[in-house]
Amino acid sequence: MSTNTQTNRVTSSAATVDPHLRRGPRGFPLLPGGYGRSTYYTGAPSPYAVRGQGCRVWDDRGRELIDANNNFTSLIHGNAHPEITEAATKALSSGASWGIPNLYEWELADLLLSRLPDLDQVRFANSGTEAVMSAIRIARGSTGRERVIVTKGGYHGTSEVALAAGGAANTRGVPRGVTDDVTRVPLNDTEFLRQAIESAPDAYAAIILDLLPNRAGLLRISEDFVTTARELATRYGIVLIIDEVISLRLGPHGLSGEYGVSPDLLTTGKTIGGGFAVGAVAGLGELMSEVDPTRPGSLPHGGTFSGNPVSMAAGAAALRIYSESEVKRLNSLGDAARESVQARVADVGWEVRGQGSLLRAVPAGTEKVDAETQHRLWWESYDRGLLGSPANLLSLSTPMDKTVADEIADRLADAVLAVAAGERN
Ligand SMILES: Cc1ncc(COP(=O)(O)O)c(C=O)c1O
């Protein structure tokens, strides 16, 4: 059991004036709601981070936390990793970004594609959102079709098409024309997928899948669903996009490599930037040639900071350090952590989902966890010195060893038991 859970306890009703809510000259908080990202929101003003080192983060109240948020899974090597810091600093000291190509882009492209042996080329962007947006455009441009299939509850960033995956709750402000072109298939409902495609096979440009969708409670997509998607895509000339913005970390060839499925396009981001802003679309040469500017009529793709030297250099260092043995080591630490938490929370009606270095505790059997439960678990974890994502997705990083992973498991199990006890009262 974790011992240091009560020290420097942070409560959700912070007594001091929260810096996020500082008023501007017109009486509004300086940031909408007090937040720079809506995805930070945990139901109450949270402390803010002031420093990170390795697998630890310190907040403005001096509280030390195990960082299992890792900026939403992107810090695969934790905070301020010396080799990544050195690579980024070296690149930065030669100029933050330039308006002609740089060699770091080639280096990261080479390292990334060597992990994706079935794919030929890559284009970099600044976020996973941009990568998915570009992949969908490439699919539409190459097929001349418009409809896209997503799985219900899948999250692919905040482009308009991607938001449609989340359903009506996420599409206020998205034109009807956009949502009408998106078919939402229930997770793992292979028959629904088949019928949707076979009823209009010439309408679909792309199927986009996240194999371990966090917004759907980190439920795995079944092998049968993935195989069927691959077969139907091939038969009807639809582009299969696998979104590995989070899941690339789970295998030496990403999670699609673990499934043994070859996408036509693969989107990624997060880990491949070493902690800096990044996104990427990798794909078959024939599809990627859609954005080849030497071809007449190619699709537009840009981004002032796409492929910038700092993200590319940091990302290259990150991929080099994330060797096959490190992938395996982190995955087995995650497997052990899940097993130990599961043993302690099953009796109170909770379960731990995930794969390898990703884990998430949820009330057993739920696909969509309500916001209040998520917030309560986040604060109970925080109070015990464990920092997760607001949805309580925890990710491991390479500075962690078995002692840290055991501590994460203890703190998480304690937090779940506290939430469950509160529910029973
Ligand atoms: C599967 C998936 N796709 C796309 C995105 C969007 O990436 P970004 O936040 O870098 O825009 C995310 C973000 O978490 C994601 O999990």
The ligand as an SDF file (V2000), in Angstrom:
LIG
                    3D

 16 16  0  0  0  0  0  0  0  0999 V2000
   -5.8240    8.3340  -31.4890 C   0  0  0  0  0  0  0  0  0  0  0  0
   -5.6020    9.8160  -31.5350 C   0  0  0  0  0  0  0  0  0  0  0  0
   -5.6160   10.4500  -32.7100 N   0  0  0  0  0  0  0  0  0  0  0  0
   -5.4150   11.7790  -32.8070 C   0  0  0  0  0  0  0  0  0  0  0  0
   -5.1640   12.5310  -31.6890 C   0  0  0  0  0  0  0  0  0  0  0  0
   -4.9220   14.0140  -31.8100 C   0  0  0  0  0  0  0  0  0  0  0  0
   -3.5780   14.2850  -31.5470 O   0  0  0  0  0  0  0  0  0  0  0  0
   -3.1370   15.7630  -31.0970 P   0  0  0  0  0  0  0  0  0  0  0  0
   -3.6580   15.9520  -29.7080 O   0  0  0  0  0  0  0  0  0  0  0  0
   -1.6410   15.7320  -31.1620 O   0  0  0  0  0  0  0  0  0  0  0  0
   -3.7520   16.7090  -32.0550 O   0  0  0  0  0  0  0  0  0  0  0  0
   -5.1360   11.9100  -30.4360 C   0  0  0  0  0  0  0  0  0  0  0  0
   -4.8690   12.6990  -29.2170 C   0  0  0  0  0  0  0  0  0  0  0  0
   -4.8830   12.2220  -28.1170 O   0  0  0  0  0  0  0  0  0  0  0  0
   -5.3600   10.5200  -30.3500 C   0  0  0  0  0  0  0  0  0  0  0  0
   -5.3750    9.8800  -29.1730 O   0  0  0  0  0  0  0  0  0  0  0  0
  1  2  1  0
  2  3  1  0
  2 15  2  0
  3  4  2  0
  4  5  1  0
  5  6  1  0
  5 12  2  0
  6  7  1  0
  7  8  1  0
  8  9  2  0
  8 10  1  0
  8 11  1  0
 12 13  1  0
 12 15  1  0
 13 14  2  0
 15 16  1  0
M  END
$$$$
